[in-house]
Amino acid sequence: MTADCLAPMNTFPRYAIYYASAQGYPLDQFGAEMLGYDAWTGAALPFPDSVVGKVPDWRELSEDPRKYGFHATLKAPFSLANGESESELFAACADFANQKRPIPVIAPVVSSISSFIAVIPEATSSELELLAAECVRAFDSFRAPLSAEDRARRNPHKLTPRQVEYLDRWGYPYVMEEFRFHMTLTGRLSETRREELLAMLRARFARLGLRQLEIDRIALFRQADPSARFAIIGAWPLRAA
């Protein structure tokens, strides 16, 4: 364990740099309806009748991702390091978004990833992987060191040596070549439940007619306290090269 991991337990608020679809766009509406939570407004939403009619326990199945809002992680949640401020983080987000870069474009699909269901790219994208790696590096100076408790919560004994290395260096194990873009729709499921829910979620997602998705913005999410849900407090379109 590194010295950084012996820091005091992380404090609140916590922040995260995520991809989130533009407010009100079909993908944003899809995710908010399925999770029962709009991260743009902080409002709880009713689930579609057609979903809870087919899946009565959908509220419980979507409980874990609801806390974070519909998003894809670029820089995982962190507390601010000593000497850093929310206003400085805002300015850093604006500076990052203003740098010219290729805008990743993916073909989004609904599929299983590990033991949960998410919107993921149909194929890998080097431009998307580069964007995620740049986010990890660019905002790391704002991140307070992991506490021993937070490190233990990541179950390092279940991670690969490389993932443990990334956990200690970047505060999160799934970065760089371990990164996988995903916009989570459920918590962990048994194989039987995953197969059951995949058909329903794929059918609902297909109604969007979303063949391509530009990962064209970053959003700053904030969690006020341990019981609060993450909410969007700022968003910036990326500047295309």
C-alpha positions, -999 to 999 in steps of 0.1 A, spaced: 0 0 0 13 34 -9 16 64 15 -11 81 -5 -36 54 6 -30 62 42 -47 96 38 -78 104 58 -111 90 44 -123 109 14 -145 140 22 -175 154 5 -185 168 -19 -171 144 -45 -168 152 -82 -165 132 -114 -158 139 -151 -183 119 -172 -197 118 -207 -234 126 -206 -257 132 -235 -269 167 -241 -299 176 -220 -332 166 -235 -317 146 -264 -332 111 -270 -303 93 -254 -305 115 -223 -342 109 -221 -338 72 -225 -313 69 -197 -332 92 -173 -364 72 -178 -347 39 -173 -329 50 -142 -358 70 -128 -335 100 -123 -325 131 -143 -290 141 -134 -294 174 -152 -323 186 -129 -317 163 -99 -354 151 -102 -367 116 -96 -387 103 -125 -414 77 -128 -404 46 -147 -423 38 -179 -454 17 -173 -443 -7 -200 -410 -14 -181 -424 -19 -146 -453 -39 -161 -428 -64 -175 -402 -61 -148 -418 -54 -114 -385 -52 -96 -369 -28 -120 -365 -1 -93 -343 -25 -73 -324 -37 -104 -315 -1 -114 -308 11 -79 -270 11 -82 -266 32 -114 -294 56 -103 -271 70 -77 -246 82 -104 -270 93 -131 -268 81 -167 -232 86 -178 -200 71 -190 -170 75 -167 -140 94 -180 -125 105 -146 -139 84 -117 -153 101 -86 -129 119 -64 -127 144 -35 -108 176 -41 -72 177 -31 -60 202 -5 -57 236 -20 -80 229 -50 -115 245 -54 -147 238 -73 -142 270 -93 -107 259 -104 -121 226 -114 -148 244 -135 -120 264 -152 -100 232 -159 -130 216 -175 -135 246 -198 -98 246 -207 -98 208 -214 -129 211 -236 -114 240 -256 -84 220 -267 -88 208 -303 -91 170 -306 -107 144 -328 -143 138 -316 -148 101 -310 -178 85 -328 -191 51 -318 -219 28 -328 -238 24 -295 -254 -9 -286 -270 -24 -254 -250 -54 -242 -237 -71 -211 -204 -59 -196 -192 -80 -167 -224 -88 -148 -245 -58 -157 -261 -42 -187 -250 -10 -204 -248 10 -235 -214 3 -250 -196 8 -283 -201 -19 -308 -163 -17 -316 -133 -2 -299 -123 33 -307 -88 45 -304 -100 81 -303 -123 74 -274 -96 56 -255 -73 86 -260 -100 110 -248 -105 89 -216 -67 87 -210 -64 125 -214 -92 130 -189 -75 108 -164 -43 127 -166 -56 162 -170 -77 162 -138 -56 141 -115 -40 171 -98 -75 179 -84 -79 144 -69 -73 138 -32 -54 106 -24 -74 75 -18 -80 66 18 -71 31 30 -108 24 33 -116 36 -2 -88 16 -16 -100 -15 2 -135 -9 -12 -121 -16 -47 -112 -51 -36 -75 -49 -48 -71 -87 -42 -96 -93 -71 -77 -70 -95 -49 -77 -119 -14 -64 -110 -18 -37 -137 -52 -27 -123 -37 -24 -88 -10 -3 -102 -35 20 -118 -56 21 -86 -26 34 -67 -15 58 -94 -48 72 -106 -73 63 -79 -92 40 -102 -82 6 -117 -101 8 -150 -81 34 -169 -57 35 -199 -59 1 -217 -82 -12 -189 -108 15 -198 -141 3 -213 -168 29 -222 -201 21 -207 -233 38 -198 -248 16 -171 -284 6 -170 -285 -20 -142 -268 -33 -112 -251 -67 -111 -274 -95 -124 -275 -132 -125 -269 -147 -160 -306 -156 -162 -318 -121 -154 -293 -105 -178 -307 -126 -207 -342 -117 -197 -336 -80 -195 -313 -77 -225 -342 -82 -250 -364 -56 -233 -336 -30 -231 -324 -36 -266 -359 -32 -279 -364 1 -261 -330 14 -272 -337 5 -308 -366 29 -308 -341 58 -306 -327 49 -340 -293 59 -328 -268 45 -352 -239 67 -343 -230 86 -312 -205 114 -310 -187 116 -276 -186 153 -280 -188 168 -245 -178 164 -209 -199 170 -178 -189 177 -143 -210 158 -118 -211 165 -80 -222 144 -51 -230 166 -21 -229 139 6 -228 101 9 -266 98 6 -270 122 -23 -271 113 -60 -246 127 -84 -259 157 -103 -246 176 -133 -233 211 -123 -215 219 -156 -211 207 -192 -188 217 -220 -189 207 -257 -155 194 -270 -138 215 -296 -133 195 -328 -99 194 -345 
